[in-house]
Amino acid sequence: MTRILLLSDTHSYIDATILKHVKNADEVWHAGDIGDLKVTDSIKEIKPLRAVYGNIDNTEARMEFPEINRFMCEGIDVFITHIGGYPGRYNPKIRPMLQANPPKLFICGHSHVLKVMPDNKLNLLHMNPGAIGKHGFHNVRTMLRFTIDKAKIDNLEVIEYPR
């Protein structure tokens, strides 16, 4: 079993509260708009990190992290990108990739709106953890915690903090 902490849109913000959740995870996944790399450096000092760059990220972040990160986790095919859209309204840049070879778990950020929903047409689960940073229009800071165990995504929890 792998315990995942999923976050996005930190916009250079990291604090002890976020790092407390990092310590309780086996892996941390970041869906872009990292901002200052001190965020990802702080996470990597504690736990393994898988991340993508977002539209606000600079050249340094783009050299360290890919635009798309696709990998396997305990039998689950995972696809992470920053600007991904939603079922039925995927970003035209990635839509052909999803349609040609759908993952089991599709993750994106960018909207600052937490959503978890199935895409029954592509037979995948879509997750957007919202934004855990303090920059943006969101009123509540959010991230997700879940487990992957023998190809099963389970124990999904929403973590919320006031902005």
Sequence and secondary structure as in RCSB ss.txt:
>XXXX:A:sequence
MTRILLLSDTHSYIDATILKHVKNADEVWHAGDIGDLKVTDSIKEIKPLRAVYGNIDNTEARMEFPEINRFMCEG
IDVFITHIGGYPGRYNPKIRPMLQANPPKLFICGHSHVLKVMPDNKLNLLHMNPGAIGKHGFHNVRTMLRFTIDK
AKIDNLEVIEYPR
>XXXX:A:secstr
 EEEEEE   TT   HHHHHHHHT SEEEE S   STHHHHHHHTTS EEE   TT  HHHHHHS SEEEEEETT
EEEEEESS EETTEE TTTHHHHHHS  SEEE  SS  EEEEEETTTTEEEEEE   SS SS SEEEEEEEEEET
TEEEEEEEEEEE 
